């Protein structure tokens, strides 16, 4: 019997974008079951991940929304520089 091997180059973002919300949620549930997604992450109805609302960091970050006018220029630059460090999009 002859074996054929095929290689397909697929961008993950393109693949995920094409999935329906149900398919994306199913994929995330499978990844979570297999240990690729931490147990404390919540899978939203649209298939996106949420680390939970009881994160102290999340609560503090959300408290800054709409209040940039209260920050000093130095505080704003510090927050922007930290965010840029992790922004790969």
C-alpha positions, 0 to 999 in steps of 0.5 A: 500500500502506498502512503501519501503525505500532504502539507498544507500551510494554513494561518491560524488566524485565517482558520479561526476567523472562518469558524462559526462561533459553535465550532470555535467554542468546540475547538476551545473546549477540546483544547481545554480538555486536553490541557492546552488551555488553563482550567481557570479560563472561561470559554465565552459563547462566541468561542473566545477565552476569558480568564475570569472576572475575579482577576485583580489585575483585570479589575484594576485595568477596567477601572482605568477605562475612560479615566485617562484624563486623570493620569499623569503623562508619566503614568500614561507612558508607563501603561502604554509601554507595558501594553506595547511589550505584550501587543503582538497584533 
